[in-house]
Amino acid sequence: EQRTDLVPDFVKAIVRQGVSFMPQFRKTEISDADLEALAAYLARNNPTSAASASSE
């Protein structure tokens, strides 16, 4: 499934806080750098995320 609605901040919040049956992941389980890379990868098809990432 190709998602276009994932933004990095949403992905990071869900990973750190968990949701429903998905557990949270602590910094000892996934580093901030790895989480940033994961969020960027998942948001790669989101035109809004790509535009905001290139402006940073």
C-alpha positions as CSV (number, residue, x, y, z in Angstrom):
1,E,0.0,0.0,0.0
2,Q,1.4,3.4,-1.0
3,R,0.5,6.0,1.7
4,T,0.5,9.7,1.0
5,D,-0.8,10.8,4.4
6,L,2.1,10.0,6.7
7,V,4.0,13.0,8.0
8,P,7.2,12.6,10.0
9,D,5.8,14.2,13.2
10,F,2.9,11.8,13.2
11,V,5.1,8.7,12.6
12,K,7.5,9.8,15.4
13,A,4.6,10.4,17.9
14,I,3.0,7.0,17.2
15,V,6.3,5.2,17.6
16,R,7.2,6.9,20.8
17,Q,3.7,6.9,22.4
18,G,2.1,3.8,20.8
19,V,-1.5,3.4,19.7
20,S,-4.1,0.8,20.3
21,F,-2.3,-2.6,20.3
22,M,1.0,-1.2,19.0
23,P,3.4,-0.7,21.9
24,Q,5.6,2.4,22.3
25,F,9.2,2.2,21.5
26,R,11.7,3.8,23.9
27,K,14.9,5.6,22.9
28,T,16.8,2.5,24.0
29,E,14.9,0.4,21.4
30,I,15.0,2.8,18.5
31,S,17.3,5.8,18.6
32,D,16.2,9.3,17.7
33,A,18.4,9.2,14.6
34,D,16.9,5.9,13.4
35,L,13.4,7.2,14.1
36,E,14.1,10.3,12.1
37,A,15.3,8.1,9.2
38,L,12.3,5.8,9.5
39,A,9.8,8.7,9.6
40,A,11.5,10.3,6.5
41,Y,11.3,7.0,4.6
42,L,7.7,6.5,5.4
43,A,6.8,10.1,4.4
44,R,8.7,10.0,1.1
45,N,5.5,9.7,-0.9
46,N,3.8,12.6,0.9
47,P,4.1,15.7,-1.2
48,T,3.5,18.0,1.8
49,S,6.3,16.3,3.8
50,A,8.7,16.5,0.9
51,A,8.1,20.2,0.5
52,S,8.6,20.9,4.2
53,A,11.7,18.7,4.4
54,S,13.3,20.5,1.5
55,S,12.6,23.9,3.1
56,E,14.3,23.0,6.4
